[in-house]
Amino acid sequence: MTPSPAGPRLVLASASPARLSTLRSAGLDPEVVVSGVDESAVTADDVGSLTARLALLKAEAVVTALAPGADHRPVLVVGCDSLLELDGEALGKPGSPDVAAQRWRRMRGRSGVLHTGHHLVLLDGDDRRSAAAVAATTVHFADVSDTEIEAYVATGEPLQVAGAFTVDGLGGPFVRAIEGDFHNVVGISLPLLRELLLDLGVTWPSLWRARRP
């Protein structure tokens, strides 16, 4: 990989290991600052708008908490939030085995839409710019058995992920197909992120690998 001129300091406003892993696999190495936003207190008219609102709140909370870097480089904060829409309802992290199992009995053999809100804030001295968008990917679930659901829930994996499933982990065999960006289902859409960066005047290669002290 050819190094590029130093880009902005990149900060991921998310505790998601999957988002961090996705960015690292794509050549980026962001700092992680967890926002602490109370997601349960946020509402919106539809699921896509809700993810957009949550992504904005996460990014803004981290912007407020950030201390300036010693090198005075521009700072780019990326906030994301994902929810699965099924029958018009927003399904986040189930949090308990019972809820996760109920979700899977409801989802199996059906399709849902995974929405991920993206909100970017670029700080460069007194200049502040932002860009935002929501990516949506249709997910087709396999018609899994009760035994498979019980075994999957027992692993603990579905308890702390949006929609109670992963496509890049143990839940992968239970996802029959997707329509849209795979990375979006993991938690962050790389193609959309690239487009938002360009809107802010930041090129993807400028963020490659450890552009921080």
C-alpha positions in Angstrom: 0.0 0.0 0.0 1.5 3.4 -1.0 1.4 6.0 1.7 -0.6 9.2 1.0 -0.1 12.7 2.4 -1.3 12.8 5.9 -5.1 13.1 6.1 -7.2 14.2 9.1 -7.2 12.5 12.4 -9.9 9.8 12.1 -12.2 9.1 15.1 -14.9 6.4 15.1 -17.8 7.4 17.4 -18.9 3.8 18.0 -18.1 0.9 20.3 -18.8 -1.7 17.6 -16.0 -4.1 17.1 -17.4 -5.0 13.7 -17.2 -1.4 12.5 -13.7 -1.1 13.7 -12.6 -4.3 12.1 -14.3 -3.3 8.8 -12.4 0.0 8.7 -9.1 -1.7 9.6 -9.5 -4.3 6.9 -10.0 -1.5 4.4 -6.7 0.1 5.4 -7.9 2.7 8.0 -6.9 2.8 11.6 -9.3 5.1 13.5 -9.3 6.1 17.2 -12.3 4.8 19.0 -14.3 7.2 21.2 -17.6 5.9 22.6 -20.4 8.5 22.6 -22.4 7.3 25.5 -25.7 8.4 23.8 -28.8 6.9 25.4 -30.3 5.3 22.3 -33.5 4.3 24.0 -34.5 8.0 24.4 -34.3 8.8 20.7 -37.3 8.7 18.4 -38.0 9.4 14.7 -40.8 9.0 12.1 -39.2 5.9 10.5 -36.4 3.4 10.9 -34.0 5.1 8.4 -34.5 8.5 10.0 -34.0 7.0 13.5 -30.6 5.6 12.4 -29.7 9.0 10.9 -30.6 10.7 14.1 -28.7 8.3 16.3 -25.6 8.6 14.1 -25.8 12.4 14.3 -26.1 12.4 18.1 -23.2 10.0 18.4 -20.9 12.0 16.2 -21.9 15.3 17.9 -21.3 13.9 21.4 -17.8 12.8 20.5 -17.0 16.1 18.8 -18.0 17.8 22.0 -15.8 15.5 24.1 -12.7 15.5 21.9 -9.5 17.3 23.0 -7.4 18.9 20.3 -4.5 16.8 19.0 -1.0 18.0 19.6 -0.3 18.2 15.8 -3.3 20.4 15.2 -4.4 18.3 12.2 -8.1 18.4 11.1 -10.3 15.9 12.9 -12.8 13.7 11.2 -15.5 12.1 13.4 -17.6 9.2 12.0 -20.8 8.3 13.8 -22.9 5.3 12.8 -26.0 3.4 14.0 -27.7 0.3 12.6 -31.2 -1.1 13.0 -33.1 -3.8 11.3 -36.5 -2.9 10.0 -39.1 -5.7 10.0 -42.8 -5.0 9.5 -42.0 -1.3 9.9 -40.5 -1.9 13.4 -37.0 -1.0 14.4 -35.1 -3.9 15.8 -31.9 -3.1 17.7 -29.9 -5.3 20.0 -32.1 -7.8 21.7 -30.1 -7.8 24.9 -31.4 -11.1 26.3 -31.6 -14.7 25.0 -35.4 -14.8 25.2 -35.8 -11.7 23.0 -33.1 -12.9 20.6 -34.9 -16.2 20.1 -38.3 -14.5 19.7 -36.7 -12.3 17.0 -35.3 -15.2 15.1 -38.6 -17.1 15.1 -40.2 -14.0 13.7 -37.4 -13.3 11.1 -36.8 -16.8 9.8 -37.8 -17.4 6.2 -38.5 -13.7 5.8 -36.7 -10.5 4.7 -35.9 -7.3 6.5 -34.0 -4.1 5.7 -30.8 -3.2 7.6 -30.5 0.6 7.9 -27.2 2.2 8.9 -27.1 5.9 9.5 -23.7 7.6 8.8 -22.8 11.1 10.1 -19.4 12.7 9.5 -18.1 15.9 11.1 -14.9 17.5 9.8 -13.2 20.0 12.1 -10.4 22.1 10.6 -9.5 25.0 12.7 -12.6 27.3 12.8 -14.0 25.5 9.8 -16.7 22.8 10.5 -18.4 20.8 7.9 -20.6 17.7 8.0 -22.1 15.1 5.7 -24.7 12.4 6.3 -26.6 9.6 4.6 -28.4 6.4 5.4 -27.6 3.1 3.6 -30.2 0.3 3.4 -29.6 -3.3 2.5 -32.3 -6.0 2.2 -31.5 -9.1 4.1 -33.1 -12.5 3.3 -33.1 -14.9 6.3 -33.0 -18.7 6.0 -35.9 -20.7 7.3 -33.9 -21.9 10.3 -35.2 -24.5 12.7 -35.9 -24.1 16.4 -32.9 -26.2 17.2 -30.7 -23.9 15.1 -32.1 -20.8 16.8 -31.5 -22.2 20.3 -27.9 -23.1 19.4 -27.2 -19.7 17.8 -28.7 -17.8 20.7 -26.7 -19.9 23.2 -23.4 -18.6 21.6 -24.3 -15.2 22.8 -23.4 -13.6 19.5 -26.9 -12.3 18.6 -27.6 -10.6 21.9 -25.5 -7.5 21.3 -25.9 -6.9 17.5 -28.7 -5.0 15.7 -31.4 -7.4 14.6 -29.9 -10.3 16.5 -27.8 -11.5 13.7 -24.4 -11.1 12.0 -23.5 -11.8 8.4 -19.8 -12.0 9.0 -19.8 -14.3 12.0 -21.7 -17.3 13.3 -24.9 -16.0 11.9 -23.6 -16.0 8.3 -25.1 -19.4 7.3 -28.5 -18.2 8.5 -28.5 -15.3 6.0 -29.7 -16.7 2.6 -28.9 -13.6 0.6 -28.6 -9.8 0.7 -29.5 -7.0 -1.8 -27.1 -4.1 -1.4 -23.8 -3.4 0.3 -22.5 -6.3 2.4 -20.4 -3.9 4.6 -23.5 -2.0 5.5 -25.0 -5.1 7.1 -21.8 -5.5 9.2 -22.4 -1.9 10.4 -20.7 0.6 8.1 -21.0 1.1 4.3 -17.6 1.6 2.9 -18.8 2.8 -0.6 -21.1 5.3 1.1 -18.5 6.4 3.5 -16.1 7.1 0.6 -18.7 9.3 -1.1 -19.4 11.2 2.1 -15.7 11.8 2.5 -15.4 13.2 -1.0 -18.3 15.6 -0.2 -16.0 16.9 2.6 -12.9 17.1 0.4 -11.2 14.0 1.9 -9.9 11.2 -0.3 -10.0 7.6 0.9 -6.3 7.0 0.3 -5.4 10.0 2.5 -6.8 8.0 5.5 -4.9 4.8 4.8 -3.2 3.2 7.7 -2.1 5.1 10.8 -2.2 8.7 9.6 -1.9 9.7 13.3 1.1 10.2 15.6 
